[in-house]
Amino acid sequence: MIFSKEALTGEHILISGGCGALGLAIVKKLVECGARITVNDVLSAEIAHERLAESDIPAEVVTYFQADTTSPAQVKSLLDHAEQVFGFVTTGLCHVGMVVSGSILNFDADTFDEVMAVNVRSAFLLAKEVSQRAIAAKRAAHLIFTTSWVAVIPWPEIGPYITSKAAMNQLMRTFARELAPHGIRANAIAPGIVGAGMALRQWNTQPDYRARATKAIPLGYLQPTESVADTFVFLCSPAASYMTGSILTVDGGASLYPMD
Ligand SMILES: NC(=O)c1ccc[n+]([C@@H]2O[C@H](COP(=O)([O-])OP(=O)(O)OC[C@H]3O[C@@H](n4cnc5c(N)ncnc54)[C@H](O)[C@@H]3O)[C@@H](O)[C@H]2O)c1
């Protein structure tokens, strides 16, 4: 999809976990539409810059900051860095996520906690930090949470992940409900089974997953990464300015019916 090159002019968007497969595609599209981006990941700056360069993302409109988003102190440092380089953060993308596969009875407590921390705790800390700074500055801001179609579908063998994505949807609705009077909006995007990143790793390594996923998508093909990036452009743009508390599902129909 071709959007105007000015669609996001003036926006400073911060993305957590932005050096993963979806993150890089999103960053690329957002900068093509005129945004400046603070990219966060746990990766070293050297590896992150390599990945950004490989994706042809122009260095002058992007700044990278290494931080573990489960740490409140590191999230504060991330926002300090972002504001120092590009000023006020207009949109925070609570995007970082991880998945671990296994039957629900085989998960130990530490793995469950880790998935909830990386997915839910990170989203909470980033959304809170962006919001507090927006309220202090008396400015509007937008929070976008990357959740998933499986937040409402009990897709087998990723129990902690789907639980975390359901929690993120409700976390998003809490931010939307409580902070609307401050001009802070919150929305979620729920992608389907994307032919990139964590889903592609499962597709390539787990025959059971691949068999299920093949049957699960009514449109009949893995979700193009571009369709996720396009949805982010829409949500970050003024075209979505009356949206708050919404979950935008973009999943090729995967959530329409049980797949087994
Ligand atoms: N790929 C899919 O099919 C799909 C579908 C629906 C939703 N999603 C969601 O999209 C998001 C990105 O998925 P992806 O497929 O690009 O994953 P990915 O594994 O390719 O990227 C995740 C990135 O997060 C980083 N990261 C991990 N822990 C971190 C931490 N504590 N602090 C900062 N960064 C950290 C990793 O280094 C990695 O670069 C996730 O929230 C995921 O749940 C993906």
The ligand as a MOL file (V3000), in Angstrom:
LIG
                    3D

  0  0  0     0  0            999 V3000
M  V30 BEGIN CTAB
M  V30 COUNTS 44 48 0 0 0
M  V30 BEGIN ATOM
M  V30 1 N 5.3010 -12.9110 13.9540 0
M  V30 2 C 4.0050 -13.0810 14.1190 0
M  V30 3 O 3.3520 -13.9020 13.4480 0
M  V30 4 C 3.2320 -12.2630 15.1090 0
M  V30 5 C 1.8340 -12.3640 15.1070 0
M  V30 6 C 1.0950 -11.6190 16.0350 0
M  V30 7 C 1.7500 -10.7720 16.9100 0
M  V30 8 N 3.1130 -10.7010 16.8940 0 CHG=1
M  V30 9 C 3.7480 -9.7960 17.8670 0
M  V30 10 O 4.5920 -8.8700 17.2050 0
M  V30 11 C 5.6790 -8.5150 18.0750 0
M  V30 12 C 7.0150 -8.7470 17.3610 0
M  V30 13 O 7.0480 -10.0790 16.8950 0
M  V30 14 P 8.2080 -10.6020 15.9360 0
M  V30 15 O 7.6510 -11.7750 15.2180 0
M  V30 16 O 8.8150 -9.4770 15.1670 0 CHG=-1
M  V30 17 O 9.2470 -11.1370 17.0340 0
M  V30 18 P 10.8360 -11.2070 17.0100 0
M  V30 19 O 11.1980 -12.3000 17.9500 0
M  V30 20 O 11.3620 -11.2570 15.6130 0
M  V30 21 O 11.2560 -9.7830 17.6380 0
M  V30 22 C 11.1440 -9.4920 19.0030 0
M  V30 23 C 12.2490 -8.4970 19.3640 0
M  V30 24 O 12.1160 -8.1450 20.7480 0
M  V30 25 C 13.4190 -8.0670 21.3120 0
M  V30 26 N 13.3220 -8.2420 22.7720 0
M  V30 27 C 13.0910 -9.4090 23.4510 0
M  V30 28 N 13.0600 -9.1820 24.7770 0
M  V30 29 C 13.2580 -7.8470 24.9410 0
M  V30 30 C 13.3090 -7.0050 26.0800 0
M  V30 31 N 13.1700 -7.4900 27.3230 0
M  V30 32 N 13.5100 -5.6720 25.8980 0
M  V30 33 C 13.6520 -5.1600 24.6380 0
M  V30 34 N 13.6030 -5.9230 23.5180 0
M  V30 35 C 13.4140 -7.2480 23.6690 0
M  V30 36 C 14.1980 -9.1720 20.6190 0
M  V30 37 O 15.5960 -8.9600 20.7240 0
M  V30 38 C 13.6720 -9.0750 19.1960 0
M  V30 39 O 14.4530 -8.2220 18.3890 0
M  V30 40 C 5.4990 -9.3570 19.3340 0
M  V30 41 O 4.8050 -8.6200 20.3170 0
M  V30 42 C 4.6390 -10.5070 18.8590 0
M  V30 43 O 3.9210 -11.1090 19.9000 0
M  V30 44 C 3.8760 -11.4170 16.0120 0
M  V30 END ATOM
M  V30 BEGIN BOND
M  V30 1 1 1 2
M  V30 2 2 2 3
M  V30 3 1 2 4
M  V30 4 1 4 5
M  V30 5 2 4 44
M  V30 6 2 5 6
M  V30 7 1 6 7
M  V30 8 2 7 8
M  V30 9 1 8 9
M  V30 10 1 8 44
M  V30 11 1 9 10
M  V30 12 1 9 42
M  V30 13 1 10 11
M  V30 14 1 11 12
M  V30 15 1 11 40
M  V30 16 1 12 13
M  V30 17 1 13 14
M  V30 18 2 14 15
M  V30 19 1 14 16
M  V30 20 1 14 17
M  V30 21 1 17 18
M  V30 22 2 18 19
M  V30 23 1 18 20
M  V30 24 1 18 21
M  V30 25 1 21 22
M  V30 26 1 22 23
M  V30 27 1 23 24
M  V30 28 1 23 38
M  V30 29 1 24 25
M  V30 30 1 25 26
M  V30 31 1 25 36
M  V30 32 1 26 27
M  V30 33 1 26 35
M  V30 34 2 27 28
M  V30 35 1 28 29
M  V30 36 1 29 30
M  V30 37 2 29 35
M  V30 38 1 30 31
M  V30 39 2 30 32
M  V30 40 1 32 33
M  V30 41 2 33 34
M  V30 42 1 34 35
M  V30 43 1 36 37
M  V30 44 1 36 38
M  V30 45 1 38 39
M  V30 46 1 40 41
M  V30 47 1 40 42
M  V30 48 1 42 43
M  V30 END BOND
M  V30 END CTAB
M  END
